[in-house]
Amino acid sequence: MTNQIVFRDVARIILPFSIFIGLFSHGATSAAVFALGLICICYEIKQRKRASYLSEFEGA
């Protein structure tokens, strides 16, 4: 559980910086940072779906 909290916090910290650097840099750096941002977004979506599934399960 602690690892999930750490990964969530890291994803939330990295995402704004990756968007900013991706918009204002050029070439391979821009592409790499956008890819990192997409990974963070996918991780957040996955965690939210899992949390909603668990809350529905607990409510039943």
N, CA, C and O atoms as a Tinker XYZ file with bonds, in Angstrom:
   240  protein
     1  N      0.817000   -1.191000    0.000000    73     2
     2  CA     0.000000    0.000000    0.000000    64     1     3
     3  C      0.864000    1.259000    0.000000    63     2     4     5
     4  O      0.530000    2.246000   -0.656000    81     3
     5  N      1.966000    1.224000    0.732000    73     3     6
     6  CA     2.855000    2.382000    0.783000    64     5     7
     7  C      3.439000    2.681000   -0.587000    63     6     8     9
     8  O      3.578000    3.845000   -0.962000    81     7
     9  N      3.785000    1.634000   -1.342000    73     7    10
    10  CA     4.335000    1.851000   -2.680000    64     9    11
    11  C      3.328000    2.542000   -3.582000    63    10    12    13
    12  O      3.708000    3.388000   -4.391000    81    11
    13  N      2.058000    2.202000   -3.460000    73    11    14
    14  CA     1.033000    2.831000   -4.277000    64    13    15
    15  C      0.907000    4.313000   -3.947000    63    14    16    17
    16  O      0.725000    5.137000   -4.843000    81    15
    17  N      1.002000    4.651000   -2.673000    73    15    18
    18  CA     0.929000    6.048000   -2.262000    64    17    19
    19  C      2.122000    6.822000   -2.806000    63    18    20    21
    20  O      1.970000    7.942000   -3.294000    81    19
    21  N      3.296000    6.232000   -2.723000    73    19    22
    22  CA     4.504000    6.891000   -3.226000    64    21    23
    23  C      4.411000    7.083000   -4.736000    63    22    24    25
    24  O      4.711000    8.166000   -5.238000    81    23
    25  N      3.996000    6.042000   -5.473000    73    23    26
    26  CA     3.881000    6.167000   -6.920000    64    25    27
    27  C      2.843000    7.217000   -7.309000    63    26    28    29
    28  O      3.042000    7.964000   -8.267000    81    27
    29  N      1.732000    7.272000   -6.565000    73    27    30
    30  CA     0.698000    8.258000   -6.860000    64    29    31
    31  C      1.241000    9.669000   -6.659000    63    30    32    33
    32  O      1.016000   10.544000   -7.495000    81    31
    33  N      1.949000    9.894000   -5.562000    73    31    34
    34  CA     2.497000   11.217000   -5.291000    64    33    35
    35  C      3.555000   11.605000   -6.322000    63    34    36    37
    36  O      3.595000   12.751000   -6.768000    81    35
    37  N      4.397000   10.671000   -6.694000    73    35    38
    38  CA     5.416000   10.948000   -7.704000    64    37    39
    39  C      4.762000   11.273000   -9.039000    63    38    40    41
    40  O      5.195000   12.195000   -9.731000    81    39
    41  N      3.729000   10.532000   -9.407000    73    39    42
    42  CA     3.033000   10.803000  -10.668000    64    41    43
    43  C      2.406000   12.184000  -10.650000    63    42    44    45
    44  O      2.439000   12.887000  -11.660000    81    43
    45  N      1.837000   12.584000   -9.529000    73    43    46
    46  CA     1.205000   13.904000   -9.433000    64    45    47
    47  C      2.226000   15.033000   -9.437000    63    46    48    49
    48  O      1.912000   16.144000   -9.864000    81    47
    49  N      3.433000   14.771000   -8.973000    73    47    50
    50  CA     4.480000   15.788000   -8.997000    64    49    51
    51  C      5.097000   15.898000  -10.390000    63    50    52    53
    52  O      5.356000   17.004000  -10.865000    81    51
    53  N      5.333000   14.774000  -11.041000    73    51    54
    54  CA     6.009000   14.766000  -12.334000    64    53    55
    55  C      5.117000   15.311000  -13.451000    63    54    56    57
    56  O      5.616000   15.962000  -14.369000    81    55
    57  N      3.826000   15.060000  -13.390000    73    55    58
    58  CA     2.932000   15.414000  -14.487000    64    57    59
    59  C      2.977000   16.890000  -14.878000    63    58    60    61
    60  O      3.147000   17.167000  -16.066000    81    59
    61  N      2.837000   17.857000  -13.973000    73    59    62
    62  CA     2.883000   19.262000  -14.414000    64    61    63
    63  C      4.231000   19.656000  -15.012000    63    62    64    65
    64  O      4.292000   20.412000  -15.981000    81    63
    65  N      5.308000   19.140000  -14.426000    73    63    66
    66  CA     6.627000   19.458000  -14.957000    64    65    67
    67  C      6.832000   18.847000  -16.342000    63    66    68    69
    68  O      7.451000   19.463000  -17.210000    81    67
    69  N      6.320000   17.650000  -16.544000    73    67    70
    70  CA     6.494000   17.017000  -17.852000    64    69    71
    71  C      5.702000   17.759000  -18.921000    63    70    72    73
    72  O      6.160000   17.881000  -20.057000    81    71
    73  N      4.530000   18.252000  -18.572000    73    71    74
    74  CA     3.757000   19.035000  -19.544000    64    73    75
    75  C      4.489000   20.329000  -19.866000    63    74    76    77
    76  O      4.598000   20.698000  -21.035000    81    75
    77  N      4.990000   21.020000  -18.857000    73    75    78
    78  CA     5.699000   22.285000  -19.068000    64    77    79
    79  C      6.951000   22.092000  -19.913000    63    78    80    81
    80  O      7.175000   22.832000  -20.871000    81    79
    81  N      7.768000   21.100000  -19.562000    73    79    82
    82  CA     9.006000   20.858000  -20.308000    64    81    83
    83  C      8.686000   20.370000  -21.717000    63    82    84    85
    84  O      9.364000   20.748000  -22.672000    81    83
    85  N      7.665000   19.541000  -21.853000    73    83    86
    86  CA     7.283000   19.043000  -23.169000    64    85    87
    87  C      6.826000   20.141000  -24.102000    63    86    88    89
    88  O      7.082000   20.078000  -25.304000    81    87
    89  N      6.153000   21.150000  -23.569000    73    87    90
    90  CA     5.671000   22.243000  -24.408000    64    89    91
    91  C      6.789000   23.199000  -24.830000    63    90    92    93
    92  O      6.758000   23.738000  -25.936000    81    91
    93  N      7.771000   23.408000  -23.957000    73    91    94
    94  CA     8.773000   24.428000  -24.227000    64    93    95
    95  C     10.143000   23.887000  -24.634000    63    94    96    97
    96  O     11.092000   24.662000  -24.746000    81    95
    97  N     10.269000   22.597000  -24.854000    73    95    98
    98  CA    11.539000   22.053000  -25.343000    64    97    99
    99  C     11.340000   21.524000  -26.764000    63    98   100   101
   100  O     10.222000   21.488000  -27.277000    81    99
   101  N     12.427000   21.122000  -27.376000    73    99   102
   102  CA    12.370000   20.687000  -28.767000    64   101   103
   103  C     13.042000   19.325000  -28.917000    63   102   104   105
   104  O     13.920000   18.962000  -28.135000    81   103
   105  N     12.618000   18.580000  -29.929000    73   103   106
   106  CA    13.286000   17.339000  -30.293000    64   105   107
   107  C     12.969000   16.164000  -29.399000    63   106   108   109
   108  O     11.840000   15.982000  -28.946000    81   107
   109  N     13.998000   15.372000  -29.159000    73   107   110
   110  CA    13.833000   14.121000  -28.418000    64   109   111
   111  C     13.435000   14.363000  -26.967000    63   110   112   113
   112  O     12.710000   13.555000  -26.386000    81   111
   113  N     13.892000   15.449000  -26.381000    73   111   114
   114  CA    13.522000   15.754000  -24.997000    64   113   115
   115  C     12.027000   15.961000  -24.878000    63   114   116   117
   116  O     11.398000   15.467000  -23.942000    81   115
   117  N     11.459000   16.686000  -25.817000    73   115   118
   118  CA    10.026000   16.932000  -25.802000    64   117   119
   119  C      9.237000   15.634000  -25.912000    63   118   120   121
   120  O      8.275000   15.427000  -25.173000    81   119
   121  N      9.636000   14.769000  -26.821000    73   119   122
   122  CA     8.943000   13.497000  -27.009000    64   121   123
   123  C      9.068000   12.605000  -25.774000    63   122   124   125
   124  O      8.101000   11.958000  -25.374000    81   123
   125  N     10.243000   12.573000  -25.179000    73   123   126
   126  CA    10.455000   11.735000  -23.995000    64   125   127
   127  C      9.639000   12.230000  -22.809000    63   126   128   129
   128  O      9.087000   11.428000  -22.056000    81   127
   129  N      9.562000   13.531000  -22.641000    73   127   130
   130  CA     8.824000   14.082000  -21.517000    64   129   131
   131  C      7.319000   13.912000  -21.719000    63   130   132   133
   132  O      6.591000   13.657000  -20.760000    81   131
   133  N      6.852000   14.053000  -22.957000    73   131   134
   134  CA     5.435000   13.791000  -23.213000    64   133   135
   135  C      5.101000   12.325000  -22.938000    63   134   136   137
   136  O      4.032000   12.026000  -22.406000    81   135
   137  N      5.997000   11.416000  -23.290000    73   135   138
   138  CA     5.775000    9.996000  -22.998000    64   137   139
   139  C      5.716000    9.762000  -21.492000    63   138   140   141
   140  O      4.877000    8.995000  -21.020000    81   139
   141  N      6.584000   10.403000  -20.746000    73   139   142
   142  CA     6.564000   10.289000  -19.287000    64   141   143
   143  C      5.250000   10.829000  -18.728000    63   142   144   145
   144  O      4.679000   10.246000  -17.807000    81   143
   145  N      4.779000   11.923000  -19.274000    73   143   146
   146  CA     3.497000   12.482000  -18.852000    64   145   147
   147  C      2.343000   11.543000  -19.134000    63   146   148   149
   148  O      1.441000   11.403000  -18.307000    81   147
   149  N      2.358000   10.899000  -20.284000    73   147   150
   150  CA     1.304000    9.938000  -20.616000    64   149   151
   151  C      1.321000    8.737000  -19.669000    63   150   152   153
   152  O      0.266000    8.225000  -19.294000    81   151
   153  N      2.504000    8.295000  -19.288000    73   151   154
   154  CA     2.606000    7.197000  -18.325000    64   153   155
   155  C      1.983000    7.616000  -16.995000    63   154   156   157
   156  O      1.267000    6.832000  -16.372000    81   155
   157  N      2.248000    8.837000  -16.561000    73   155   158
   158  CA     1.665000    9.326000  -15.309000    64   157   159
   159  C      0.145000    9.404000  -15.396000    63   158   160   161
   160  O     -0.551000    9.038000  -14.449000    81   159
   161  N     -0.369000    9.877000  -16.523000    73   159   162
   162  CA    -1.813000    9.974000  -16.702000    64   161   163
   163  C     -2.446000    8.592000  -16.688000    63   162   164   165
   164  O     -3.472000    8.387000  -16.040000    81   163
   165  N     -1.848000    7.649000  -17.391000    73   163   166
   166  CA    -2.380000    6.284000  -17.415000    64   165   167
   167  C     -2.374000    5.673000  -16.018000    63   166   168   169
   168  O     -3.320000    4.979000  -15.644000    81   167
   169  N     -1.335000    5.919000  -15.254000    73   167   170
   170  CA    -1.253000    5.394000  -13.893000    64   169   171
   171  C     -2.362000    5.984000  -13.026000    63   170   172   173
   172  O     -2.996000    5.264000  -12.255000    81   171
   173  N     -2.599000    7.293000  -13.149000    73   171   174
   174  CA    -3.657000    7.933000  -12.371000    64   173   175
   175  C     -5.026000    7.368000  -12.732000    63   174   176   177
   176  O     -5.839000    7.110000  -11.845000    81   175
   177  N     -5.290000    7.175000  -14.012000    73   175   178
   178  CA    -6.574000    6.619000  -14.445000    64   177   179
   179  C     -6.751000    5.208000  -13.896000    63   178   180   181
   180  O     -7.826000    4.848000  -13.416000    81   179
   181  N     -5.694000    4.422000  -13.971000    73   179   182
   182  CA    -5.754000    3.049000  -13.462000    64   181   183
   183  C     -6.052000    3.040000  -11.965000    63   182   184   185
   184  O     -6.858000    2.232000  -11.504000    81   183
   185  N     -5.416000    3.920000  -11.206000    73   183   186
   186  CA    -5.636000    3.976000   -9.767000    64   185   187
   187  C     -7.050000    4.433000   -9.425000    63   186   188   189
   188  O     -7.647000    3.931000   -8.473000    81   187
   189  N     -7.588000    5.372000  -10.183000    73   187   190
   190  CA    -8.950000    5.845000   -9.917000    64   189   191
   191  C     -9.976000    4.767000  -10.206000    63   190   192   193
   192  O    -10.944000    4.606000   -9.463000    81   191
   193  N     -9.761000    4.015000  -11.304000    73   191   194
   194  CA   -10.677000    2.922000  -11.613000    64   193   195
   195  C    -10.623000    1.862000  -10.523000    63   194   196   197
   196  O    -11.655000    1.320000  -10.126000    81   195
   197  N     -9.438000    1.572000  -10.048000    73   195   198
   198  CA    -9.276000    0.562000   -8.997000    64   197   199
   199  C     -9.936000    1.034000   -7.706000    63   198   200   201
   200  O    -10.584000    0.245000   -7.019000    81   199
   201  N     -9.779000    2.303000   -7.374000    73   199   202
   202  CA   -10.371000    2.832000   -6.152000    64   201   203
   203  C    -11.896000    2.811000   -6.237000    63   202   204   205
   204  O    -12.557000    2.482000   -5.253000    81   203
   205  N    -12.465000    3.154000   -7.390000    73   203   206
   206  CA   -13.927000    3.128000   -7.515000    64   205   207
   207  C    -14.444000    1.696000   -7.453000    63   206   208   209
   208  O    -15.510000    1.448000   -6.891000    81   207
   209  N    -13.701000    0.754000   -8.023000    73   207   210
   210  CA   -14.104000   -0.648000   -7.964000    64   209   211
   211  C    -14.085000   -1.152000   -6.519000    63   210   212   213
   212  O    -15.001000   -1.852000   -6.087000    81   211
   213  N    -13.044000   -0.794000   -5.783000    73   211   214
   214  CA   -12.939000   -1.231000   -4.385000    64   213   215
   215  C    -14.025000   -0.597000   -3.519000    63   214   216   217
   216  O    -14.549000   -1.246000   -2.614000    81   215
   217  N    -14.365000    0.657000   -3.784000    73   215   218
   218  CA   -15.410000    1.300000   -2.977000    64   217   219
   219  C    -16.776000    0.679000   -3.267000    63   218   220   221
   220  O    -17.597000    0.559000   -2.358000    81   219
   221  N    -17.035000    0.281000   -4.515000    73   219   222
   222  CA   -18.286000   -0.402000   -4.843000    64   221   223
   223  C    -18.329000   -1.774000   -4.180000    63   222   224   225
   224  O    -19.378000   -2.206000   -3.701000    81   223
   225  N    -17.195000   -2.450000   -4.153000    73   223   226
   226  CA   -17.118000   -3.769000   -3.543000    64   225   227
   227  C    -17.364000   -3.699000   -2.045000    63   226   228   229
   228  O    -18.048000   -4.557000   -1.486000    81   227
   229  N    -16.805000   -2.672000   -1.386000    73   227   230
   230  CA   -16.976000   -2.529000    0.046000    64   229   231
   231  C    -18.402000   -2.135000    0.403000    63   230   232   233
   232  O    -18.898000   -2.497000    1.470000    81   231
   233  N    -19.063000   -1.394000   -0.484000    73   231   234
   234  CA   -20.430000   -0.969000   -0.217000    64   233   235
   235  C    -21.445000   -2.087000   -0.325000    63   234   236   237
   236  O    -22.538000   -1.980000    0.231000    81   235
   237  N    -21.111000   -3.156000   -1.028000    73   235   238
   238  CA   -22.066000   -4.260000   -1.231000    64   237   239
   239  C    -22.199000   -5.135000   -0.018000    63   238   240
   240  O    -22.961000   -6.102000   -0.034000    81   239
